[in-house]
Amino acid sequence: QRTHSRAWRTRTNEATAQLGEPAFSHSHSALRWRLWPGRHGASEMLMRPAIQAHLINGECGDPALYLRFAFQHRALLFDLGDIAALSSRQILAISHIFVSHTHMDHFAGFDRLLRVCLGRPARVLMFGPEGFADRVAHKLSAYSWNLVGGTHGLEIVATELAAGGVTAVALFRAYDRFQRGYYPSAPTNPGVGFDDGEVVVRYAVLDHDIPSLAFAIEEPEHINIWKDRVTALGLAVGPWLTPLKHAVRAALPDDTPIRVQRAGERHFGQSTLPLGYLKQRILRLTPGQKISYVVDAAIHDANADKIVTLARGSDHLFIEAVFLENDVALALAKHHLTAGEAGRLASLAGAKRMTPFHFSPRYGGREDLLRAEAARAFGTA
């Protein structure tokens, strides 16, 4: 037990350090782990969260939230500010980029992305507000591509998101010297920017005197298999577990017969067990993570309602806290949130953890004031 306790503390500290930014939590279970050691048997392992998020430039630099998938060479990016701190390997892992709007501090990293990915057989899917595809086209047209055409390499798909759903999709290929081309768009539900079955990215269109998108990424429920319990029932750990997971995700009745594979059998299907029995004996269901990202939004009721709805129940909410409450007149003039408003919205959304960021440089050396104001409003001071 002492060994497990030390391992838990060590890994928790490592994970906290990896996140790399201050945060406030309503509970000590803010970091969601898939399995805890020592609670159901020594064979179980402590695992990191499936999605690990960190602000590339901390609280004060350009907004850019890097979301890395554990055990995969895959990442998502919320906003495309300065990404010089990312290695080429980290950039090449990015498959999807969600841009809130194209103010310079949210879009200046496009050239670095382009420089690293150019010449590689990669496709990057980018999402932004209405007019976004035009901005991407303008960025690309600033360069001469006479030596690039006819070679296979980078492809960029730019999708525009509005309150009613997708409004435009454009394809830019190195093969065509990045001339704007047609790309078929699949029907989407309003408020859903992306859904591949592994994660869903939802969005809300906020007012920043121009449209500014807020995002939330959600995982489906995790279905964990207790392998030692499978073998204890005389069953084999094998491909029959995949249809079992599909049955759980489809919410089939508990009396649904599931074809199982007995230990020693070469194939499964000769015998069955009820779904409910298997769920009780060998499965553990845990909620997937929800990480929300809110930046560049004016203070008013319409924005507040959208933010609370989008971020409701977030495991981790990253939210801008640009000004102090004492400077609310500046916040209103610049169409940004105060730290106090950020904390209140995080509390109303029921977020388990909050990270305030996008601090104004006017508070250089006084960032603690912004953190403290947000924490008080959030209820964790």
C-alpha positions as YAML, in Angstrom:
chain: A
units: angstrom
residues:
- id: 1
  name: GLN
  ca: [0.00, 0.00, 0.00]
- id: 2
  name: ARG
  ca: [2.83, 2.41, 0.77]
- id: 3
  name: THR
  ca: [4.40, 1.59, -2.60]
- id: 4
  name: HIS
  ca: [1.13, 2.30, -4.37]
- id: 5
  name: SER
  ca: [0.72, 5.55, -2.44]
- id: 6
  name: ARG
  ca: [4.22, 6.71, -3.44]
- id: 7
  name: ALA
  ca: [3.58, 5.77, -7.06]
- id: 8
  name: TRP
  ca: [0.31, 7.65, -7.05]
- id: 9
  name: ARG
  ca: [1.92, 10.79, -5.63]
- id: 10
  name: THR
  ca: [4.85, 10.60, -8.06]
- id: 11
  name: ARG
  ca: [2.67, 10.18, -11.12]
- id: 12
  name: THR
  ca: [0.20, 12.81, -9.99]
- id: 13
  name: ASN
  ca: [3.04, 15.28, -9.48]
- id: 14
  name: GLU
  ca: [4.48, 14.43, -12.90]
- id: 15
  name: ALA
  ca: [1.13, 14.97, -14.57]
- id: 16
  name: THR
  ca: [0.55, 18.24, -12.74]
- id: 17
  name: ALA
  ca: [3.99, 19.48, -13.75]
- id: 18
  name: GLN
  ca: [3.35, 18.46, -17.34]
- id: 19
  name: LEU
  ca: [0.28, 20.66, -17.54]
- id: 20
  name: GLY
  ca: [2.55, 23.57, -16.85]
- id: 21
  name: GLU
  ca: [0.08, 26.25, -15.76]
- id: 22
  name: PRO
  ca: [-1.73, 27.29, -12.56]
- id: 23
  name: ALA
  ca: [-5.25, 26.01, -12.21]
- id: 24
  name: PHE
  ca: [-8.10, 26.05, -9.72]
- id: 25
  name: SER
  ca: [-10.18, 23.03, -8.82]
- id: 26
  name: HIS
  ca: [-13.41, 22.39, -6.94]
- id: 27
  name: SER
  ca: [-12.16, 18.93, -5.96]
- id: 28
  name: HIS
  ca: [-9.01, 16.86, -5.55]
- id: 29
  name: SER
  ca: [-10.20, 14.58, -8.37]
- id: 30
  name: ALA
  ca: [-9.70, 17.24, -11.02]
- id: 31
  name: LEU
  ca: [-7.24, 15.11, -12.97]
- id: 32
  name: ARG
  ca: [-9.28, 12.27, -14.46]
- id: 33
  name: TRP
  ca: [-7.50, 8.94, -14.36]
- id: 34
  name: ARG
  ca: [-8.75, 5.83, -16.09]
- id: 35
  name: LEU
  ca: [-7.57, 3.36, -13.45]
- id: 36
  name: TRP
  ca: [-6.42, 3.76, -9.83]
- id: 37
  name: PRO
  ca: [-3.72, 1.49, -8.40]
- id: 38
  name: GLY
  ca: [-4.32, -0.85, -5.50]
- id: 39
  name: ARG
  ca: [-8.07, -0.41, -5.20]
- id: 40
  name: HIS
  ca: [-9.21, -3.45, -7.17]
- id: 41
  name: GLY
  ca: [-6.09, -5.59, -7.29]
- id: 42
  name: ALA
  ca: [-2.36, -5.28, -7.74]
- id: 43
  name: SER
  ca: [-2.59, -6.03, -11.46]
- id: 44
  name: GLU
  ca: [-4.27, -2.70, -12.21]
- id: 45
  name: MET
  ca: [-2.28, 0.28, -13.41]
- id: 46
  name: LEU
  ca: [-2.53, 4.03, -13.02]
- id: 47
  name: MET
  ca: [-3.03, 5.61, -16.44]
- id: 48
  name: ARG
  ca: [-2.75, 9.19, -17.59]
- id: 49
  name: PRO
  ca: [-5.74, 11.09, -18.93]
- id: 50
  name: ALA
  ca: [-6.55, 10.14, -22.52]
- id: 51
  name: ILE
  ca: [-6.20, 13.81, -23.58]
- id: 52
  name: GLN
  ca: [-3.51, 15.98, -22.00]
- id: 53
  name: ALA
  ca: [-3.89, 19.73, -22.48]
- id: 54
  name: HIS
  ca: [-1.45, 22.55, -21.90]
- id: 55
  name: LEU
  ca: [-1.13, 26.20, -22.87]
- id: 56
  name: ILE
  ca: [1.86, 26.52, -25.16]
- id: 57
  name: ASN
  ca: [2.62, 30.09, -24.09]
- id: 58
  name: GLY
  ca: [1.33, 30.07, -20.52]
- id: 59
  name: GLU
  ca: [-1.09, 32.63, -19.13]
- id: 60
  name: CYS
  ca: [0.40, 35.73, -20.71]
- id: 61
  name: GLY
  ca: [1.52, 34.74, -24.21]
- id: 62
  name: ASP
  ca: [-0.42, 34.18, -27.41]
- id: 63
  name: PRO
  ca: [-3.40, 31.86, -26.94]
- id: 64
  name: ALA
  ca: [-2.73, 28.31, -28.13]
- id: 65
  name: LEU
  ca: [-3.93, 25.18, -26.33]
- id: 66
  name: TYR
  ca: [-2.17, 21.94, -27.32]
- id: 67
  name: LEU
  ca: [-4.23, 18.77, -26.79]
- id: 68
  name: ARG
  ca: [-2.19, 15.58, -27.02]
- id: 69
  name: PHE
  ca: [-3.75, 12.13, -27.19]
- id: 70
  name: ALA
  ca: [-2.04, 9.62, -24.91]
- id: 71
  name: PHE
  ca: [-0.48, 6.60, -26.65]
- id: 72
  name: GLN
  ca: [-1.02, 8.19, -30.09]
- id: 73
  name: HIS
  ca: [1.05, 10.45, -32.32]
- id: 74
  name: ARG
  ca: [-1.92, 12.78, -32.61]
- id: 75
  name: ALA
  ca: [-2.74, 16.24, -31.31]
- id: 76
  name: LEU
  ca: [-5.32, 18.99, -31.71]
- id: 77
  name: LEU
  ca: [-4.76, 22.71, -31.35]
- id: 78
  name: PHE
  ca: [-7.16, 25.35, -30.09]
- id: 79
  name: ASP
  ca: [-6.00, 28.68, -31.58]
- id: 80
  name: LEU
  ca: [-2.90, 29.28, -33.63]
- id: 81
  name: GLY
  ca: [-0.96, 32.02, -31.91]
- id: 82
  name: ASP
  ca: [2.81, 31.82, -31.53]
- id: 83
  name: ILE
  ca: [3.79, 28.12, -31.67]
- id: 84
  name: ALA
  ca: [7.57, 28.55, -31.68]
- id: 85
  name: ALA
  ca: [7.75, 26.62, -28.40]
- id: 86
  name: LEU
  ca: [6.50, 23.46, -30.14]
- id: 87
  name: SER
  ca: [9.01, 21.06, -31.66]
- id: 88
  name: SER
  ca: [8.65, 19.97, -35.26]
- id: 89
  name: ARG
  ca: [7.51, 16.56, -34.03]
- id: 90
  name: GLN
  ca: [4.77, 18.15, -31.93]
- id: 91
  name: ILE
  ca: [3.61, 20.27, -34.86]
- id: 92
  name: LEU
  ca: [3.57, 17.28, -37.23]
- id: 93
  name: ALA
  ca: [1.30, 15.45, -34.77]
- id: 94
  name: ILE
  ca: [-1.41, 18.13, -35.17]
- id: 95
  name: SER
  ca: [-4.31, 16.85, -37.26]
- id: 96
  name: HIS
  ca: [-6.97, 19.47, -36.47]
- id: 97
  name: ILE
  ca: [-6.75, 23.16, -35.60]
- id: 98
  name: PHE
  ca: [-9.68, 25.16, -34.24]
- id: 99
  name: VAL
  ca: [-9.18, 28.93, -34.54]
- id: 100
  name: SER
  ca: [-11.41, 31.23, -32.50]
- id: 101
  name: HIS
  ca: [-10.87, 34.21, -34.83]
- id: 102
  name: THR
  ca: [-8.07, 35.72, -36.87]
- id: 103
  name: HIS
  ca: [-6.73, 38.50, -34.69]
- id: 104
  name: MET
  ca: [-2.97, 38.31, -34.99]
- id: 105
  name: ASP
  ca: [-2.30, 36.79, -31.56]
- id: 106
  name: HIS
  ca: [-4.62, 33.88, -32.45]
- id: 107
  name: PHE
  ca: [-3.41, 33.22, -36.00]
- id: 108
  name: ALA
  ca: [0.23, 34.32, -36.25]
- id: 109
  name: GLY
  ca: [1.48, 30.74, -35.91]
- id: 110
  name: PHE
  ca: [0.12, 29.79, -39.33]
- id: 111
  name: ASP
  ca: [3.46, 30.48, -41.05]
- id: 112
  name: ARG
  ca: [5.39, 28.28, -38.60]
- id: 113
  name: LEU
  ca: [2.87, 25.48, -39.18]
- id: 114
  name: LEU
  ca: [3.19, 25.91, -42.93]
- id: 115
  name: ARG
  ca: [6.99, 25.93, -42.83]
- id: 116
  name: VAL
  ca: [7.21, 22.69, -40.82]
- id: 117
  name: CYS
  ca: [4.51, 20.77, -42.71]
- id: 118
  name: LEU
  ca: [5.38, 21.89, -46.25]
- id: 119
  name: GLY
  ca: [6.71, 19.05, -48.38]
- id: 120
  name: ARG
  ca: [5.29, 16.36, -46.13]
- id: 121
  name: PRO
  ca: [2.31, 14.17, -47.05]
- id: 122
  name: ALA
  ca: [0.07, 15.61, -44.39]
- id: 123
  name: ARG
  ca: [-3.51, 16.86, -44.27]
- id: 124
  name: VAL
  ca: [-4.41, 19.46, -41.65]
- id: 125
  name: LEU
  ca: [-8.06, 20.21, -41.01]
- id: 126
  name: MET
  ca: [-8.64, 23.79, -39.86]
- id: 127
  name: PHE
  ca: [-11.83, 25.34, -38.49]
- id: 128
  name: GLY
  ca: [-12.69, 28.98, -37.91]
- id: 129
  name: PRO
  ca: [-15.51, 31.53, -38.09]
- id: 130
  name: GLU
  ca: [-17.17, 32.85, -41.23]
- id: 131
  name: GLY
  ca: [-14.60, 34.31, -43.63]
- id: 132
  name: PHE
  ca: [-11.89, 31.96, -42.30]
- id: 133
  name: ALA
  ca: [-11.23, 30.23, -45.63]
- id: 134
  name: ASP
  ca: [-10.56, 33.62, -47.23]
- id: 135
  name: ARG
  ca: [-7.99, 34.41, -44.53]
- id: 136
  name: VAL
  ca: [-6.22, 31.11, -45.14]
- id: 137
  name: ALA
  ca: [-6.21, 31.82, -48.88]
- id: 138
  name: HIS
  ca: [-4.71, 35.27, -48.28]
- id: 139
  name: LYS
  ca: [-1.98, 33.80, -46.08]
- id: 140
  name: LEU
  ca: [-1.05, 31.24, -48.73]
- id: 141
  name: SER
  ca: [-1.17, 33.72, -51.60]
- id: 142
  name: ALA
  ca: [1.52, 35.84, -49.93]
- id: 143
  name: TYR
  ca: [4.14, 33.32, -51.08]
- id: 144
  name: SER
  ca: [5.39, 32.21, -54.49]
- id: 145
  name: TRP
  ca: [4.77, 28.53, -55.20]
- id: 146
  name: ASN
  ca: [6.28, 28.07, -58.67]
- id: 147
  name: LEU
  ca: [8.60, 25.28, -57.47]
- id: 148
  name: VAL
  ca: [5.91, 23.43, -55.54]
- id: 149
  name: GLY
  ca: [3.16, 22.63, -58.03]
- id: 150
  name: GLY
  ca: [2.70, 19.06, -59.20]
- id: 151
  name: THR
  ca: [4.31, 17.55, -56.10]
- id: 152
  name: HIS
  ca: [2.32, 15.70, -53.49]
- id: 153
  name: GLY
  ca: [2.57, 17.17, -50.04]
- id: 154
  name: LEU
  ca: [0.66, 19.29, -47.60]
- id: 155
  name: GLU
  ca: [-3.10, 19.67, -47.87]
- id: 156
  name: ILE
  ca: [-5.12, 22.16, -45.82]
- id: 157
  name: VAL
  ca: [-8.88, 21.92, -45.47]
- id: 158
  name: ALA
  ca: [-10.41, 25.14, -44.10]
- id: 159
  name: THR
  ca: [-13.95, 24.93, -42.72]
- id: 160
  name: GLU
  ca: [-16.06, 27.91, -41.71]
- id: 161
  name: LEU
  ca: [-18.40, 27.52, -38.74]
- id: 162
  name: ALA
  ca: [-21.42, 29.71, -37.99]
- id: 163
  name: ALA
  ca: [-24.35, 29.45, -35.60]
- id: 164
  name: GLY
  ca: [-26.31, 27.42, -38.14]
- id: 165
  name: GLY
  ca: [-23.46, 25.02, -38.97]
- id: 166
  name: VAL
  ca: [-20.83, 24.78, -41.70]
- id: 167
  name: THR
  ca: [-21.05, 27.64, -44.21]
- id: 168
  name: ALA
  ca: [-18.03, 26.95, -46.45]
- id: 169
  name: VAL
  ca: [-15.20, 24.45, -46.94]
- id: 170
  name: ALA
  ca: [-12.10, 25.02, -49.06]
- id: 171
  name: LEU
  ca: [-9.19, 22.78, -50.03]
- id: 172
  name: PHE
  ca: [-5.64, 24.07, -50.52]
- id: 173
  name: ARG
  ca: [-3.08, 21.56, -51.91]
- id: 174
  name: ALA
  ca: [0.62, 21.93, -52.52]
- id: 175
  name: TYR
  ca: [0.00, 19.91, -55.68]
- id: 176
  name: ASP
  ca: [-2.13, 22.79, -57.03]
- id: 177
  name: ARG
  ca: [0.22, 25.51, -55.72]
- id: 178
  name: PHE
  ca: [-2.30, 26.14, -52.95]
- id: 179
  name: GLN
  ca: [-4.97, 27.48, -55.26]
- id: 180
  name: ARG
  ca: [-8.34, 27.38, -53.56]
- id: 181
  name: GLY
  ca: [-10.25, 24.25, -54.53]
- id: 182
  name: TYR
  ca: [-13.52, 22.50, -53.82]
- id: 183
  name: TYR
  ca: [-13.86, 20.11, -50.91]
- id: 184
  name: PRO
  ca: [-17.09, 18.20, -50.21]
- id: 185
  name: SER
  ca: [-18.57, 18.98, -46.82]
- id: 186
  name: ALA
  ca: [-20.52, 16.38, -44.87]
- id: 187
  name: PRO
  ca: [-23.77, 17.48, -43.19]
- id: 188
  name: THR
  ca: [-23.17, 18.58, -39.60]
- id: 189
  name: ASN
  ca: [-25.36, 19.55, -36.70]
- id: 190
  name: PRO
  ca: [-25.26, 23.20, -35.63]
- id: 191
  name: GLY
  ca: [-22.79, 23.57, -32.81]
- id: 192
  name: VAL
  ca: [-20.80, 20.44, -33.77]
- id: 193
  name: GLY
  ca: [-17.58, 21.24, -35.59]
- id: 194
  name: PHE
  ca: [-16.06, 17.78, -35.68]
- id: 195
  name: ASP
  ca: [-16.99, 14.22, -34.68]
- id: 196
  name: ASP
  ca: [-14.88, 11.17, -35.55]
- id: 197
  name: GLY
  ca: [-16.37, 8.79, -33.00]
- id: 198
  name: GLU
  ca: [-13.32, 9.18, -30.76]
- id: 199
  name: VAL
  ca: [-13.93, 12.81, -29.83]
- id: 200
  name: VAL
  ca: [-16.56, 15.45, -30.50]
- id: 201
  name: VAL
  ca: [-15.62, 19.13, -30.78]
- id: 202
  name: ARG
  ca: [-18.53, 21.48, -30.13]
- id: 203
  name: TYR
  ca: [-18.46, 25.22, -30.59]
- id: 204
  name: ALA
  ca: [-20.37, 28.40, -29.82]
- id: 205
  name: VAL
  ca: [-20.21, 31.68, -31.72]
- id: 206
  name: LEU
  ca: [-19.42, 34.47, -29.28]
- id: 207
  name: ASP
  ca: [-19.38, 38.24, -29.72]
- id: 208
  name: HIS
  ca: [-15.97, 39.95, -29.67]
- id: 209
  name: ASP
  ca: [-17.19, 42.80, -31.87]
- id: 210
  name: ILE
  ca: [-16.52, 40.16, -34.52]
- id: 211
  name: PRO
  ca: [-17.51, 36.48, -34.35]
- id: 212
  name: SER
  ca: [-15.21, 34.51, -32.04]
- id: 213
  name: LEU
  ca: [-15.57, 30.78, -31.52]
- id: 214
  name: ALA
  ca: [-15.38, 28.97, -28.20]
- id: 215
  name: PHE
  ca: [-14.74, 25.20, -28.23]
- id: 216
  name: ALA
  ca: [-15.31, 22.11, -26.11]
- id: 217
  name: ILE
  ca: [-13.83, 18.69, -26.80]
- id: 218
  name: GLU
  ca: [-15.61, 15.66, -25.39]
- id: 219
  name: GLU
  ca: [-14.65, 12.00, -25.24]
- id: 220
  name: PRO
  ca: [-17.22, 9.21, -25.18]
- id: 221
  name: GLU
  ca: [-17.56, 7.04, -22.10]
- id: 222
  name: HIS
  ca: [-14.49, 4.88, -21.47]
- id: 223
  name: ILE
  ca: [-15.10, 1.14, -21.34]
- id: 224
  name: ASN
  ca: [-12.30, -0.53, -19.37]
- id: 225
  name: ILE
  ca: [-11.83, -4.31, -19.36]
- id: 226
  name: TRP
  ca: [-10.56, -5.96, -16.18]
- id: 227
  name: LYS
  ca: [-8.38, -8.63, -17.78]
- id: 228
  name: ASP
  ca: [-7.75, -10.54, -14.54]
- id: 229
  name: ARG
  ca: [-11.52, -10.82, -14.03]
- id: 230
  name: VAL
  ca: [-11.95, -12.10, -17.59]
- id: 231
  name: THR
  ca: [-9.50, -14.93, -16.95]
- id: 232
  name: ALA
  ca: [-11.04, -15.61, -13.52]
- id: 233
  name: LEU
  ca: [-14.33, -16.39, -15.29]
- id: 234
  name: GLY
  ca: [-12.56, -18.90, -17.50]
- id: 235
  name: LEU
  ca: [-12.78, -16.61, -20.53]
- id: 236
  name: ALA
  ca: [-10.09, -15.64, -23.02]
- id: 237
  name: VAL
  ca: [-8.83, -12.11, -23.56]
- id: 238
  name: GLY
  ca: [-9.49, -11.82, -27.27]
- id: 239
  name: PRO
  ca: [-11.46, -10.30, -30.16]
- id: 240
  name: TRP
  ca: [-14.86, -11.13, -28.65]
- id: 241
  name: LEU
  ca: [-14.38, -8.15, -26.32]
- id: 242
  name: THR
  ca: [-14.76, -5.70, -29.22]
- id: 243
  name: PRO
  ca: [-18.40, -6.66, -29.97]
- id: 244
  name: LEU
  ca: [-19.00, -6.51, -26.21]
- id: 245
  name: LYS
  ca: [-17.85, -2.88, -26.17]
- id: 246
  name: HIS
  ca: [-20.00, -2.10, -29.21]
- id: 247
  name: ALA
  ca: [-23.04, -3.55, -27.42]
- id: 248
  name: VAL
  ca: [-22.38, -1.34, -24.39]
- id: 249
  name: ARG
  ca: [-21.98, 1.80, -26.52]
- id: 250
  name: ALA
  ca: [-25.22, 0.95, -28.34]
- id: 251
  name: ALA
  ca: [-27.02, 0.71, -24.94]
- id: 252
  name: LEU
  ca: [-28.42, -2.73, -25.74]
- id: 253
  name: PRO
  ca: [-30.64, -4.40, -23.08]
- id: 254
  name: ASP
  ca: [-28.90, -6.27, -20.28]
- id: 255
  name: ASP
  ca: [-30.41, -9.57, -21.40]
- id: 256
  name: THR
  ca: [-28.75, -9.32, -24.83]
- id: 257
  name: PRO
  ca: [-26.71, -12.52, -25.42]
- id: 258
  name: ILE
  ca: [-23.02, -11.84, -26.07]
- id: 259
  name: ARG
  ca: [-20.92, -14.47, -27.81]
- id: 260
  name: VAL
  ca: [-17.88, -15.19, -25.65]
- id: 261
  name: GLN
  ca: [-14.64, -17.10, -26.06]
- id: 262
  name: ARG
  ca: [-13.78, -19.65, -23.42]
- id: 263
  name: ALA
  ca: [-10.16, -20.12, -22.38]
- id: 264
  name: GLY
  ca: [-8.55, -22.63, -24.71]
- id: 265
  name: GLU
  ca: [-11.08, -22.12, -27.51]
- id: 266
  name: ARG
  ca: [-9.63, -21.06, -30.86]
- id: 267
  name: HIS
  ca: [-12.77, -19.15, -31.88]
- id: 268
  name: PHE
  ca: [-15.56, -17.41, -30.03]
- id: 269
  name: GLY
  ca: [-19.29, -17.78, -30.47]
- id: 270
  name: GLN
  ca: [-19.95, -21.30, -29.24]
- id: 271
  name: SER
  ca: [-21.46, -19.99, -26.00]
- id: 272
  name: THR
  ca: [-23.04, -16.77, -24.80]
- id: 273
  name: LEU
  ca: [-23.45, -14.78, -21.60]
- id: 274
  name: PRO
  ca: [-25.91, -11.91, -20.86]
- id: 275
  name: LEU
  ca: [-24.62, -8.41, -21.47]
- id: 276
  name: GLY
  ca: [-25.69, -7.27, -17.99]
- id: 277
  name: TYR
  ca: [-23.70, -10.06, -16.34]
- id: 278
  name: LEU
  ca: [-20.57, -9.19, -18.27]
- id: 279
  name: LYS
  ca: [-20.94, -5.45, -17.54]
- id: 280
  name: GLN
  ca: [-21.17, -6.23, -13.84]
- id: 281
  name: ARG
  ca: [-18.32, -8.71, -13.70]
- id: 282
  name: ILE
  ca: [-15.59, -7.55, -16.12]
- id: 283
  name: LEU
  ca: [-16.28, -3.96, -17.21]
- id: 284
  name: ARG
  ca: [-15.73, -0.59, -15.62]
- id: 285
  name: LEU
  ca: [-17.40, 2.43, -17.23]
- id: 286
  name: THR
  ca: [-15.92, 5.87, -16.63]
- id: 287
  name: PRO
  ca: [-16.99, 9.19, -18.14]
- id: 288
  name: GLY
  ca: [-14.81, 10.64, -20.88]
- id: 289
  name: GLN
  ca: [-13.08, 13.97, -20.41]
- id: 290
  name: LYS
  ca: [-14.53, 17.31, -21.41]
- id: 291
  name: ILE
  ca: [-12.12, 20.20, -21.96]
- id: 292
  name: SER
  ca: [-13.48, 23.64, -22.86]
- id: 293
  name: TYR
  ca: [-11.73, 26.68, -24.28]
- id: 294
  name: VAL
  ca: [-13.17, 30.20, -24.11]
- id: 295
  name: VAL
  ca: [-11.28, 33.25, -25.29]
- id: 296
  name: ASP
  ca: [-11.99, 36.78, -26.57]
- id: 297
  name: ALA
  ca: [-15.60, 37.38, -25.57]
- id: 298
  name: ALA
  ca: [-17.40, 40.55, -24.56]
- id: 299
  name: ILE
  ca: [-19.16, 40.79, -21.21]
- id: 300
  name: HIS
  ca: [-22.89, 40.50, -21.77]
- id: 301
  name: ASP
  ca: [-25.72, 38.08, -21.07]
- id: 302
  name: ALA
  ca: [-25.88, 36.50, -24.52]
- id: 303
  name: ASN
  ca: [-22.20, 35.53, -24.39]
- id: 304
  name: ALA
  ca: [-22.53, 34.35, -20.80]
- id: 305
  name: ASP
  ca: [-25.42, 32.03, -21.65]
- id: 306
  name: LYS
  ca: [-23.50, 30.49, -24.57]
- id: 307
  name: ILE
  ca: [-20.33, 30.02, -22.52]
- id: 308
  name: VAL
  ca: [-22.12, 28.36, -19.62]
- id: 309
  name: THR
  ca: [-24.04, 26.05, -21.96]
- id: 310
  name: LEU
  ca: [-20.95, 25.03, -23.93]
- id: 311
  name: ALA
  ca: [-18.69, 24.53, -20.90]
- id: 312
  name: ARG
  ca: [-21.26, 22.90, -18.60]
- id: 313
  name: GLY
  ca: [-19.73, 20.00, -16.67]
- id: 314
  name: SER
  ca: [-16.22, 20.52, -18.03]
- id: 315
  name: ASP
  ca: [-13.43, 18.62, -16.35]
- id: 316
  name: HIS
  ca: [-11.13, 21.50, -17.29]
- id: 317
  name: LEU
  ca: [-12.13, 24.95, -18.52]
- id: 318
  name: PHE
  ca: [-9.50, 27.23, -20.03]
- id: 319
  name: ILE
  ca: [-10.99, 30.73, -20.01]
- id: 320
  name: GLU
  ca: [-9.62, 34.17, -20.69]
- id: 321
  name: ALA
  ca: [-9.19, 36.58, -17.79]
- id: 322
  name: VAL
  ca: [-7.78, 39.64, -19.50]
- id: 323
  name: PHE
  ca: [-8.55, 42.45, -17.05]
- id: 324
  name: LEU
  ca: [-9.24, 42.97, -13.35]
- id: 325
  name: GLU
  ca: [-12.71, 43.94, -12.23]
- id: 326
  name: ASN
  ca: [-11.36, 47.39, -11.33]
- id: 327
  name: ASP
  ca: [-10.63, 47.83, -15.03]
- id: 328
  name: VAL
  ca: [-14.03, 46.66, -16.26]
- id: 329
  name: ALA
  ca: [-14.37, 49.79, -18.39]
- id: 330
  name: LEU
  ca: [-11.32, 48.63, -20.37]
- id: 331
  name: ALA
  ca: [-12.77, 45.13, -20.62]
- id: 332
  name: LEU
  ca: [-16.01, 46.50, -22.06]
- id: 333
  name: ALA
  ca: [-14.17, 48.73, -24.51]
- id: 334
  name: LYS
  ca: [-11.92, 45.87, -25.69]
- id: 335
  name: HIS
  ca: [-14.69, 43.23, -25.69]
- id: 336
  name: HIS
  ca: [-12.88, 40.93, -23.24]
- id: 337
  name: LEU
  ca: [-13.73, 39.16, -19.97]
- id: 338
  name: THR
  ca: [-12.48, 40.22, -16.56]
- id: 339
  name: ALA
  ca: [-10.94, 37.66, -14.21]
- id: 340
  name: GLY
  ca: [-13.97, 37.92, -11.95]
- id: 341
  name: GLU
  ca: [-16.36, 37.28, -14.82]
- id: 342
  name: ALA
  ca: [-14.26, 34.32, -15.93]
- id: 343
  name: GLY
  ca: [-14.47, 32.77, -12.48]
- id: 344
  name: ARG
  ca: [-18.22, 33.35, -12.23]
- id: 345
  name: LEU
  ca: [-18.86, 31.75, -15.61]
- id: 346
  name: ALA
  ca: [-16.68, 28.76, -14.71]
- id: 347
  name: SER
  ca: [-18.64, 28.32, -11.48]
- id: 348
  name: LEU
  ca: [-22.02, 28.62, -13.23]
- id: 349
  name: ALA
  ca: [-20.89, 26.02, -15.77]
- id: 350
  name: GLY
  ca: [-20.01, 23.60, -12.97]
- id: 351
  name: ALA
  ca: [-16.45, 23.20, -14.23]
- id: 352
  name: LYS
  ca: [-14.33, 20.93, -12.05]
- id: 353
  name: ARG
  ca: [-11.17, 22.82, -12.85]
- id: 354
  name: MET
  ca: [-10.44, 26.27, -14.26]
- id: 355
  name: THR
  ca: [-7.32, 27.76, -15.81]
- id: 356
  name: PRO
  ca: [-7.53, 31.53, -16.40]
- id: 357
  name: PHE
  ca: [-5.20, 32.87, -19.10]
- id: 358
  name: HIS
  ca: [-4.74, 35.51, -21.82]
- id: 359
  name: PHE
  ca: [-3.70, 38.06, -19.19]
- id: 360
  name: SER
  ca: [-3.23, 41.64, -20.37]
- id: 361
  name: PRO
  ca: [0.44, 42.74, -20.38]
- id: 362
  name: ARG
  ca: [-0.58, 45.75, -18.27]
- id: 363
  name: TYR
  ca: [-0.48, 43.36, -15.28]
- id: 364
  name: GLY
  ca: [3.11, 42.26, -15.84]
- id: 365
  name: GLY
  ca: [4.51, 41.24, -12.46]
- id: 366
  name: ARG
  ca: [1.00, 41.37, -10.95]
- id: 367
  name: GLU
  ca: [-0.48, 38.20, -12.49]
- id: 368
  name: ASP
  ca: [-1.31, 36.91, -8.99]
- id: 369
  name: LEU
  ca: [-4.06, 39.55, -8.78]
- id: 370
  name: LEU
  ca: [-5.80, 38.07, -11.83]
- id: 371
  name: ARG
  ca: [-5.44, 34.52, -10.54]
- id: 372
  name: ALA
  ca: [-6.77, 35.48, -7.11]
- id: 373
  name: GLU
  ca: [-9.76, 37.37, -8.51]
- id: 374
  name: ALA
  ca: [-10.69, 34.46, -10.76]
- id: 375
  name: ALA
  ca: [-10.28, 31.98, -7.88]
- id: 376
  name: ARG
  ca: [-12.55, 34.00, -5.57]
- id: 377
  name: ALA
  ca: [-15.29, 34.17, -8.17]
- id: 378
  name: PHE
  ca: [-14.88, 30.47, -8.96]
- id: 379
  name: GLY
  ca: [-15.20, 29.62, -5.28]
- id: 380
  name: THR
  ca: [-11.77, 28.13, -4.65]
- id: 381
  name: ALA
  ca: [-9.97, 31.05, -3.01]
...
